[in-house]
Amino acid sequence: MVEKDIQNDEKDTRVRNWSWIVYPESAPENWKQLLDETGEKWIESPLHDKDINETTDEIKKPHWHIIISFTNKKSYKQALYISEMLNAPEPKKVASLQGSVQYLWHRNNPEKYQYDKSEVVAHNGFKYRQYLTDVGVDTDVILQEIVQWIRESNCYEYGDLVDYAVSEKFDDWFPTVRSQTIFLTAYLRSNRHKPFKKIDRETGEILK
């Protein structure tokens, strides 16, 4: 019973998005390459070299903030290998992806030094531009991704789409899936009684 409870607890605490602080003085010289080679989507802040310690008024050690959006949910123990790879402090769960991305340059912390958001660098296809402002996600871009997934997966039911968004794309898709119910329900219904056609992503050509 105890073992089962531990397993359930670990499963319940798994998330896709984790963050780290990386220090130039301790990280391997090729730390960015090492992260790229994992194949996981990640994003790095500008080098934070002007942060002030509020207690001592001294400049903090230069560091980067990074966020990894894993393909699958990870437990703390599973995410810890990134800390070991980078000689970095322990990983932190990302509660809000938008807030964490904006913290990369201190957008919502005017009391802190404001870094240049143009120096934020995304790797391995990390899509972050929808988080740059408080307007929210770029709905059209997200809907395009969702429609493409519907075509590729032959999804016909809104409930199945919601389940997938909640379990696999909560930060990226779920707000749009929840707010675009009428459009998505109508689209799914219109495709329910016809075979899906394969479409070439680059040319838009319908394949036989």
C-alpha positions as YAML, in Angstrom:
chain: A
units: angstrom
residues:
- id: 1
  name: MET
  ca: [0.00, 0.00, 0.00]
- id: 2
  name: VAL
  ca: [2.80, 2.42, 0.90]
- id: 3
  name: GLU
  ca: [4.65, 1.72, -2.35]
- id: 4
  name: LYS
  ca: [1.47, 2.29, -4.33]
- id: 5
  name: ASP
  ca: [0.85, 5.62, -2.58]
- id: 6
  name: ILE
  ca: [4.39, 6.76, -3.34]
- id: 7
  name: GLN
  ca: [3.98, 5.86, -7.00]
- id: 8
  name: ASN
  ca: [0.66, 7.72, -7.18]
- id: 9
  name: ASP
  ca: [2.15, 10.75, -5.45]
- id: 10
  name: GLU
  ca: [5.07, 10.83, -7.89]
- id: 11
  name: LYS
  ca: [2.71, 10.56, -10.85]
- id: 12
  name: ASP
  ca: [0.54, 13.39, -9.55]
- id: 13
  name: THR
  ca: [3.49, 15.74, -9.17]
- id: 14
  name: ARG
  ca: [4.87, 15.27, -12.67]
- id: 15
  name: VAL
  ca: [4.78, 18.29, -14.99]
- id: 16
  name: ARG
  ca: [6.08, 19.08, -18.47]
- id: 17
  name: ASN
  ca: [7.71, 22.43, -17.73]
- id: 18
  name: TRP
  ca: [10.71, 22.85, -15.41]
- id: 19
  name: SER
  ca: [13.16, 25.70, -14.86]
- id: 20
  name: TRP
  ca: [16.79, 26.02, -13.76]
- id: 21
  name: ILE
  ca: [19.40, 28.63, -12.98]
- id: 22
  name: VAL
  ca: [22.68, 28.09, -14.82]
- id: 23
  name: TYR
  ca: [25.93, 29.71, -13.66]
- id: 24
  name: PRO
  ca: [28.72, 30.36, -16.19]
- id: 25
  name: GLU
  ca: [31.37, 29.59, -13.59]
- id: 26
  name: SER
  ca: [30.17, 26.04, -12.99]
- id: 27
  name: ALA
  ca: [28.35, 24.97, -16.16]
- id: 28
  name: PRO
  ca: [30.23, 23.02, -18.85]
- id: 29
  name: GLU
  ca: [31.41, 25.21, -21.73]
- id: 30
  name: ASN
  ca: [29.17, 23.28, -24.11]
- id: 31
  name: TRP
  ca: [26.09, 23.29, -21.85]
- id: 32
  name: LYS
  ca: [23.85, 24.71, -24.57]
- id: 33
  name: GLN
  ca: [24.92, 22.01, -26.99]
- id: 34
  name: LEU
  ca: [24.25, 19.37, -24.34]
- id: 35
  name: LEU
  ca: [20.71, 20.65, -23.90]
- id: 36
  name: ASP
  ca: [20.16, 20.85, -27.65]
- id: 37
  name: GLU
  ca: [21.24, 17.23, -27.99]
- id: 38
  name: THR
  ca: [18.48, 16.10, -25.62]
- id: 39
  name: GLY
  ca: [16.00, 17.06, -28.32]
- id: 40
  name: GLU
  ca: [13.75, 18.72, -25.74]
- id: 41
  name: LYS
  ca: [12.32, 22.18, -26.33]
- id: 42
  name: TRP
  ca: [13.98, 24.80, -24.16]
- id: 43
  name: ILE
  ca: [14.53, 28.52, -23.83]
- id: 44
  name: GLU
  ca: [17.26, 30.66, -22.28]
- id: 45
  name: SER
  ca: [17.27, 34.15, -20.82]
- id: 46
  name: PRO
  ca: [19.81, 36.85, -21.53]
- id: 47
  name: LEU
  ca: [22.76, 36.59, -19.17]
- id: 48
  name: HIS
  ca: [21.58, 38.09, -15.89]
- id: 49
  name: ASP
  ca: [24.67, 40.01, -14.82]
- id: 50
  name: LYS
  ca: [23.01, 43.07, -13.29]
- id: 51
  name: ASP
  ca: [20.72, 41.51, -10.67]
- id: 52
  name: ILE
  ca: [21.02, 43.07, -7.22]
- id: 53
  name: ASN
  ca: [20.84, 41.18, -3.94]
- id: 54
  name: GLU
  ca: [18.13, 43.07, -2.03]
- id: 55
  name: THR
  ca: [19.73, 42.26, 1.33]
- id: 56
  name: THR
  ca: [23.32, 43.24, 0.62]
- id: 57
  name: ASP
  ca: [22.84, 45.54, -2.40]
- id: 58
  name: GLU
  ca: [25.60, 43.60, -4.09]
- id: 59
  name: ILE
  ca: [25.45, 42.31, -7.63]
- id: 60
  name: LYS
  ca: [24.48, 38.65, -7.78]
- id: 61
  name: LYS
  ca: [26.59, 36.08, -9.56]
- id: 62
  name: PRO
  ca: [25.91, 36.16, -13.33]
- id: 63
  name: HIS
  ca: [23.48, 33.47, -14.38]
- id: 64
  name: TRP
  ca: [20.99, 32.35, -16.98]
- id: 65
  name: HIS
  ca: [17.42, 31.24, -16.41]
- id: 66
  name: ILE
  ca: [16.31, 28.35, -18.59]
- id: 67
  name: ILE
  ca: [12.99, 26.57, -19.07]
- id: 68
  name: ILE
  ca: [12.59, 23.12, -20.58]
- id: 69
  name: SER
  ca: [9.24, 22.03, -21.94]
- id: 70
  name: PHE
  ca: [9.57, 18.26, -22.01]
- id: 71
  name: THR
  ca: [7.71, 16.11, -24.51]
- id: 72
  name: ASN
  ca: [6.38, 14.04, -21.61]
- id: 73
  name: LYS
  ca: [5.70, 14.94, -18.00]
- id: 74
  name: LYS
  ca: [8.68, 14.55, -15.68]
- id: 75
  name: SER
  ca: [8.98, 13.99, -11.95]
- id: 76
  name: TYR
  ca: [11.46, 15.91, -9.83]
- id: 77
  name: LYS
  ca: [13.82, 12.93, -9.85]
- id: 78
  name: GLN
  ca: [13.62, 12.69, -13.64]
- id: 79
  name: ALA
  ca: [14.26, 16.43, -14.07]
- id: 80
  name: LEU
  ca: [17.19, 16.32, -11.67]
- id: 81
  name: TYR
  ca: [19.47, 14.81, -14.32]
- id: 82
  name: ILE
  ca: [19.49, 18.20, -16.06]
- id: 83
  name: SER
  ca: [20.87, 19.77, -12.89]
- id: 84
  name: GLU
  ca: [23.59, 17.14, -12.83]
- id: 85
  name: MET
  ca: [24.37, 17.68, -16.51]
- id: 86
  name: LEU
  ca: [24.74, 21.45, -16.07]
- id: 87
  name: ASN
  ca: [26.18, 21.49, -12.54]
- id: 88
  name: ALA
  ca: [23.15, 23.63, -11.71]
- id: 89
  name: PRO
  ca: [20.89, 24.01, -8.66]
- id: 90
  name: GLU
  ca: [17.82, 21.82, -8.33]
- id: 91
  name: PRO
  ca: [14.98, 22.12, -10.86]
- id: 92
  name: LYS
  ca: [11.84, 24.12, -10.11]
- id: 93
  name: LYS
  ca: [8.37, 23.37, -11.39]
- id: 94
  name: VAL
  ca: [6.91, 25.99, -13.71]
- id: 95
  name: ALA
  ca: [3.51, 27.01, -12.39]
- id: 96
  name: SER
  ca: [2.80, 29.51, -15.18]
- id: 97
  name: LEU
  ca: [4.66, 29.20, -18.46]
- id: 98
  name: GLN
  ca: [3.72, 32.73, -19.49]
- id: 99
  name: GLY
  ca: [4.94, 34.19, -16.19]
- id: 100
  name: SER
  ca: [8.16, 32.18, -16.29]
- id: 101
  name: VAL
  ca: [8.93, 33.18, -19.87]
- id: 102
  name: GLN
  ca: [8.33, 36.83, -19.04]
- id: 103
  name: TYR
  ca: [10.62, 36.56, -16.02]
- id: 104
  name: LEU
  ca: [13.48, 35.74, -18.38]
- id: 105
  name: TRP
  ca: [13.86, 39.49, -18.86]
- id: 106
  name: HIS
  ca: [11.94, 40.66, -15.72]
- id: 107
  name: ARG
  ca: [8.97, 41.98, -17.67]
- id: 108
  name: ASN
  ca: [6.63, 42.00, -14.67]
- id: 109
  name: ASN
  ca: [9.25, 42.99, -12.12]
- id: 110
  name: PRO
  ca: [9.93, 46.71, -12.69]
- id: 111
  name: GLU
  ca: [11.97, 46.83, -9.47]
- id: 112
  name: LYS
  ca: [14.51, 44.52, -11.11]
- id: 113
  name: TYR
  ca: [16.90, 45.28, -13.95]
- id: 114
  name: GLN
  ca: [15.09, 45.09, -17.30]
- id: 115
  name: TYR
  ca: [16.96, 42.87, -19.74]
- id: 116
  name: ASP
  ca: [16.48, 42.96, -23.51]
- id: 117
  name: LYS
  ca: [13.78, 40.43, -24.46]
- id: 118
  name: SER
  ca: [15.26, 40.26, -27.98]
- id: 119
  name: GLU
  ca: [18.15, 38.34, -26.39]
- id: 120
  name: VAL
  ca: [15.85, 35.52, -25.29]
- id: 121
  name: VAL
  ca: [16.81, 32.45, -27.33]
- id: 122
  name: ALA
  ca: [14.54, 29.48, -28.06]
- id: 123
  name: HIS
  ca: [15.93, 26.05, -28.89]
- id: 124
  name: ASN
  ca: [14.58, 22.90, -30.53]
- id: 125
  name: GLY
  ca: [11.34, 24.56, -31.60]
- id: 126
  name: PHE
  ca: [10.28, 26.08, -28.27]
- id: 127
  name: LYS
  ca: [7.38, 28.38, -29.19]
- id: 128
  name: TYR
  ca: [7.31, 31.34, -26.85]
- id: 129
  name: ARG
  ca: [6.15, 34.42, -28.74]
- id: 130
  name: GLN
  ca: [2.57, 34.00, -27.54]
- id: 131
  name: TYR
  ca: [3.85, 34.55, -24.00]
- id: 132
  name: LEU
  ca: [5.67, 37.83, -24.67]
- id: 133
  name: THR
  ca: [2.73, 40.08, -23.76]
- id: 134
  name: ASP
  ca: [-0.32, 39.93, -21.50]
- id: 135
  name: VAL
  ca: [-2.61, 39.81, -24.50]
- id: 136
  name: GLY
  ca: [-2.31, 36.05, -24.31]
- id: 137
  name: VAL
  ca: [-1.67, 33.35, -26.83]
- id: 138
  name: ASP
  ca: [-1.76, 33.87, -30.59]
- id: 139
  name: THR
  ca: [-5.06, 32.07, -31.07]
- id: 140
  name: ASP
  ca: [-4.75, 31.67, -34.84]
- id: 141
  name: VAL
  ca: [-1.33, 30.03, -34.54]
- id: 142
  name: ILE
  ca: [-2.53, 27.67, -31.81]
- id: 143
  name: LEU
  ca: [-5.69, 26.80, -33.74]
- id: 144
  name: GLN
  ca: [-3.55, 25.96, -36.75]
- id: 145
  name: GLU
  ca: [-1.57, 23.50, -34.63]
- id: 146
  name: ILE
  ca: [-4.75, 22.00, -33.19]
- id: 147
  name: VAL
  ca: [-6.40, 21.55, -36.60]
- id: 148
  name: GLN
  ca: [-3.24, 19.89, -37.91]
- id: 149
  name: TRP
  ca: [-3.28, 17.49, -34.95]
- id: 150
  name: ILE
  ca: [-6.97, 16.72, -35.54]
- id: 151
  name: ARG
  ca: [-6.18, 15.82, -39.15]
- id: 152
  name: GLU
  ca: [-3.19, 13.67, -38.29]
- id: 153
  name: SER
  ca: [-4.83, 11.85, -35.39]
- id: 154
  name: ASN
  ca: [-8.27, 11.46, -37.00]
- id: 155
  name: CYS
  ca: [-9.87, 12.93, -33.89]
- id: 156
  name: TYR
  ca: [-13.65, 13.29, -34.16]
- id: 157
  name: GLU
  ca: [-14.77, 14.16, -30.63]
- id: 158
  name: TYR
  ca: [-14.31, 17.41, -28.73]
- id: 159
  name: GLY
  ca: [-13.97, 15.44, -25.50]
- id: 160
  name: ASP
  ca: [-10.97, 13.53, -26.90]
- id: 161
  name: LEU
  ca: [-9.37, 16.83, -27.93]
- id: 162
  name: VAL
  ca: [-9.92, 18.27, -24.44]
- id: 163
  name: ASP
  ca: [-8.42, 15.17, -22.81]
- id: 164
  name: TYR
  ca: [-5.33, 15.40, -25.01]
- id: 165
  name: ALA
  ca: [-4.94, 19.14, -24.40]
- id: 166
  name: VAL
  ca: [-5.21, 18.69, -20.63]
- id: 167
  name: SER
  ca: [-2.76, 15.80, -20.40]
- id: 168
  name: GLU
  ca: [-0.22, 16.76, -23.06]
- id: 169
  name: LYS
  ca: [-0.62, 20.42, -24.10]
- id: 170
  name: PHE
  ca: [-2.09, 22.14, -21.07]
- id: 171
  name: ASP
  ca: [0.02, 25.31, -21.18]
- id: 172
  name: ASP
  ca: [0.05, 25.55, -24.98]
- id: 173
  name: TRP
  ca: [-3.39, 24.41, -26.17]
- id: 174
  name: PHE
  ca: [-5.87, 24.15, -23.32]
- id: 175
  name: PRO
  ca: [-6.75, 27.89, -23.01]
- id: 176
  name: THR
  ca: [-7.55, 27.97, -26.74]
- id: 177
  name: VAL
  ca: [-9.42, 24.64, -26.72]
- id: 178
  name: ARG
  ca: [-11.51, 25.93, -23.82]
- id: 179
  name: SER
  ca: [-12.26, 29.33, -25.38]
- id: 180
  name: GLN
  ca: [-12.85, 28.15, -28.96]
- id: 181
  name: THR
  ca: [-15.43, 25.48, -28.18]
- id: 182
  name: ILE
  ca: [-17.94, 26.51, -30.85]
- id: 183
  name: PHE
  ca: [-15.39, 26.62, -33.67]
- id: 184
  name: LEU
  ca: [-13.67, 23.38, -32.72]
- id: 185
  name: THR
  ca: [-16.92, 21.48, -32.08]
- id: 186
  name: ALA
  ca: [-18.26, 22.56, -35.49]
- id: 187
  name: TYR
  ca: [-15.01, 21.58, -37.20]
- id: 188
  name: LEU
  ca: [-14.91, 18.17, -35.56]
- id: 189
  name: ARG
  ca: [-18.58, 17.56, -36.36]
- id: 190
  name: SER
  ca: [-18.09, 18.49, -40.03]
- id: 191
  name: ASN
  ca: [-15.31, 15.91, -40.37]
- id: 192
  name: ARG
  ca: [-17.05, 13.15, -38.48]
- id: 193
  name: HIS
  ca: [-18.68, 11.54, -41.52]
- id: 194
  name: LYS
  ca: [-15.99, 11.98, -44.10]
- id: 195
  name: PRO
  ca: [-12.56, 10.38, -44.43]
- id: 196
  name: PHE
  ca: [-9.62, 12.55, -43.52]
- id: 197
  name: LYS
  ca: [-7.30, 13.46, -46.33]
- id: 198
  name: LYS
  ca: [-3.56, 13.64, -45.97]
- id: 199
  name: ILE
  ca: [-2.21, 17.08, -46.71]
- id: 200
  name: ASP
  ca: [1.36, 18.00, -47.61]
- id: 201
  name: ARG
  ca: [2.43, 20.46, -44.89]
- id: 202
  name: GLU
  ca: [4.76, 22.41, -47.17]
- id: 203
  name: THR
  ca: [2.64, 22.71, -50.33]
- id: 204
  name: GLY
  ca: [-0.89, 22.29, -48.99]
- id: 205
  name: GLU
  ca: [-1.50, 19.67, -51.69]
- id: 206
  name: ILE
  ca: [-4.05, 16.96, -50.92]
- id: 207
  name: LEU
  ca: [-2.33, 13.61, -51.14]
- id: 208
  name: LYS
  ca: [-4.00, 10.46, -52.41]
...
